[in-house]
Amino acid sequence: MAVMYLSDFLQNRLTWTHVQAVAPSIVAAVAQRSPADRMFSDEIRYAGLNTLAKYKVEEGLPLALMVTEQAWDIENFRAYSVFTGKYRGAARSVLPTLYRWQDYFSTYGDRGNPEWTSNKLAAISAAITAVTNDAAPSSLAYFK
C-alpha cells in the first residue's frame, strides 16, 4: 500500500523529462506485481499506465494488455481506458488482441456471470471503437 501513495505524484507531477529519466522504474512498477498486498498493488500499476499513456509511450501498450489480463478485481476495466482516452488511434497494434478477447468473451463468457461478461465486452468494444475511429492518430514516443 505504501507504493500506492506514489500514484498521484507519478501521474500528475512528472514532466516528460522526468518520465524519461525514471522510465525503467515506471515500466517495472507496471510490469511486476507486488509480492504482497495484492489488493493495493494495482494502483501503482494503473498510475504507471496512465503516465505512459499521457505521453503516448509505446511501451505502455503491451503493459496495458498485460495488466488487464492480471487484474486483481475482475470488474476493473481501468486498463482499457488508456486505449479509449489517451492512446486512441495510436494503439492500433493492440487491435488483434482486443478482437481475440472480444471473440472469446462473446463465446465463453466471463466466469459464468452475464453481467461481468457484458461489462467486459462493453469495455473491449469501447476500446476497439476509440482505436479504429481515430482519424488522426498521434505518434508514439519510445524508450527503446
N, C-alpha and C positions, 0 to 999 in steps of 0.2 A: 504494500500500500504506500510505502514511502516514495517509491518511484512515481506513483500516480500523481503526486503533488507537483511534479515537474511538467505535467501536461500543459497547463496554461502558459508557462514560460516558453515551452517548446513551440507551441502553436502561434503565440501572439507576440513574442518579443524578439525572435531571431530574424535577422535580415538574411538575404540571400548569401552574403559573405560569411555570416556566422554558420549558416546551414552547410555551406561548402566546407568550412573548417572542421565541423564535427560530423560530417557525412557518415563515416564508418560507425560512429556511435548511434546515430539515428537509425541507420539500416539495421544494426544489430539489435536495437531496442524493439524494432518491429518484427524482425525475423525470429528472435529467440524468445520463447515463452519463459516467464519467470518460473524458477523451480519451486517456488512456494507462493501461497496466497493467490491462487488462480483466479479467484473472484475479482480481484482488483488489477490483475496483471494486464488485462486487455486495454485499460485506459491509456497507458503509455504507448501501446501499440497503435491505437487509433489516433492519438496525438501525433505520433511519428508519421502515420499515413497522411493525416491532414496537412502536416508541414510539407511533406514531399509533394503532395497534390497542389498545395498553394503555389509552389514554384514549378509545378509540372515536371517533376523529376521522373525520368523513365523508369528508374529502379523501383519506384513506388507501385507500378502496375502489377508485376508478379507478386509483390508483397501483399497487395490488397486481395488478390485471389487466394493467396495462402492463408491470410488471416481469416478470410471468410470461411474457408474450409475448417479452420481450427477454432472457430468462435466458441467460447465457453457457454454462452447463452444462445440457444437455438433460435430465439426470436430476435436476435440482434443483427440488423442489416446495415449497420453504420459503414461497413467497408464498401458497400455498393454506392454510398453517397459520394465517394470521391470520383466515381465514374459519371454520375448524374450531375454533380455540382461543379466539379473543378476540371477534370481531365476532358470530359465530353469527347469530341471527335479525335482528340489526340490519343485516345485509348483504343484505337481500332485493333490493336494486337490482342486485346482480351476477348474480342467477339467470339472466336471459336470456342473458348471455354464457357462463356456465358450461354451460347447456343446449346452446348452439350448439357450444361446444368439445366437449362430450360426443358430440354427433351427428357432428361432423367426425372426431374420432379413432376413433369406432366404425366409421365408413365407410372412412376413408382410412388409418388407422394413423399412426404417428409415425416418419417416415424409414425405413420398411421394417423396423423392428425390433419384433417382437412383444412383447418384454419391456418396452421403453420404452413401447409403447402401453398395455400392461396396467397398468404403474405409473402412467402419466399418467391413465388412466381411473379407477383406484382413488383417486387424489388428488382428481380432479374430483368423483367420486361422494361421497367423504367430505365435501367442502366443501358440496355440494348438500344432503346429509343433515343436516349440522350447521345449515345456514341454515334449512331448511324445518321441522326438528323442534324448533326452539327455541320453546317455548310462551310464554315471557315475554321477548321481545327488549328489550334495554336501548335507551335513546335515544342518539342520536348527538350529539357535540359538533361545532361548526363553527368554522372560522377565518374564513369569509366575512364 
